[in-house]
Amino acid sequence: MKILKAKNYIEGLKLQQFKVKELMLLPSEKWLQKRMPAMRESLKNCGMIWPVIVTDHINYWHNLKDNWPKNEQGLLNEGLAVQTGNKRLKFAIEENYDLIEGYFVKSKEEQIQILSKTRIEKEQWPLKT
């Protein structure tokens, strides 16, 4: 079993392993591909620094109609999506990982608390060890 593990964790926060094939990406393929080259380099050289942040269609705080993945009929897909870390999930998909580490959140407030401790601006991505 191939697991994309993080290098760092937030103490006291419940870490989970999510099945890569069961997670949905929120941004479009076009958006992701434009941003993936530097992320691929960083992940291949340094690994995943922080776990992804996951939520579900029930707890998602943005406008579901506009932002949540939909099926061919235009209906919302039920299930889990990566709210923060979509490029890491895309990498896990490309590299055939089975599981990815992440935190499940039920609100924007929970997400903000995690981001305040883990956010790395793209200009600061560690591209080399």
C-alpha positions in Angstrom: 0.0 0.0 0.0 1.5 3.3 -1.1 0.8 6.2 1.3 1.6 9.9 0.7 2.6 10.9 4.2 3.3 14.4 5.5 6.6 15.4 7.1 4.9 17.7 9.7 1.7 17.4 11.8 -0.3 19.5 14.1 -0.1 18.1 17.6 -3.5 17.1 19.1 -5.4 17.1 15.7 -6.8 13.8 14.5 -4.9 12.7 11.4 -6.6 10.4 8.9 -5.6 8.4 5.9 -8.0 9.0 3.0 -8.3 6.7 -0.1 -7.0 8.8 -3.0 -9.5 7.3 -5.4 -12.4 8.4 -3.1 -11.4 12.1 -2.9 -12.6 14.7 -5.4 -10.6 17.6 -6.6 -12.3 21.0 -6.4 -10.5 23.1 -9.0 -10.6 22.5 -12.7 -8.0 20.4 -14.5 -6.9 23.5 -16.3 -6.3 25.4 -13.0 -4.4 22.4 -11.6 -2.2 21.8 -14.7 -1.1 25.5 -14.8 0.2 25.2 -11.2 1.5 21.6 -11.0 5.1 21.8 -12.4 6.6 23.5 -9.3 4.5 21.4 -6.9 5.6 18.1 -8.6 9.2 19.2 -8.3 8.7 20.1 -4.6 6.9 16.8 -3.8 9.4 14.6 -5.6 12.3 16.3 -4.0 11.0 17.0 -0.5 7.8 15.0 0.0 4.5 16.4 1.4 5.2 18.9 4.1 1.7 19.1 5.6 -1.4 16.9 5.4 -4.3 17.9 3.1 -7.5 19.3 4.4 -10.7 17.4 3.5 -14.4 18.1 3.9 -17.6 16.6 2.6 -20.6 17.9 0.7 -22.6 18.2 3.9 -20.1 20.4 5.7 -18.7 22.4 2.7 -19.0 26.2 3.5 -18.8 27.6 0.0 -21.7 27.7 -2.5 -22.2 24.1 -3.4 -24.0 25.0 -6.6 -20.9 26.8 -7.9 -17.9 25.1 -6.4 -18.7 21.4 -5.6 -17.9 18.7 -8.2 -20.9 17.6 -10.2 -21.8 14.5 -12.3 -22.7 14.4 -16.0 -26.3 15.3 -15.2 -25.2 18.4 -13.3 -26.1 17.0 -9.9 -23.7 17.4 -6.9 -21.4 14.5 -6.2 -21.7 13.3 -2.7 -18.6 12.4 -0.8 -15.3 13.8 0.2 -13.2 16.5 -1.5 -9.9 18.1 -0.7 -10.5 21.7 0.3 -6.9 22.6 0.7 -4.1 20.6 -1.0 -5.6 19.8 -4.4 -2.2 19.9 -6.1 -1.0 17.3 -3.5 -4.0 15.1 -4.3 -3.4 15.5 -8.0 0.2 14.4 -7.5 -1.0 11.4 -5.4 -3.3 10.4 -8.3 -0.5 10.8 -10.9 1.9 8.8 -8.8 -0.6 6.0 -8.0 -0.7 6.5 -4.3 -3.5 4.5 -2.5 -3.8 6.8 0.6 -3.0 10.4 1.5 -2.8 11.8 5.0 -5.2 14.6 5.9 -7.4 16.4 8.4 -11.2 16.2 8.1 -12.9 19.6 8.8 -16.5 20.4 9.3 -16.3 24.2 9.0 -14.4 27.1 7.5 -13.3 28.0 11.1 -11.6 24.6 11.5 -9.9 25.0 8.1 -8.6 28.5 9.0 -7.2 27.2 12.3 -5.2 24.6 10.4 -4.1 26.9 7.6 -2.8 29.4 10.2 -0.3 26.8 11.2 0.5 25.1 7.9 0.1 27.5 5.0 3.1 27.7 2.7 3.0 30.3 -0.1 4.1 29.0 -3.5 7.2 31.2 -3.5 8.3 29.4 -0.3 7.8 25.8 -1.5 10.9 23.8 -0.8 11.9 22.7 -4.2 15.1 21.0 -3.0 16.1 19.3 0.2 
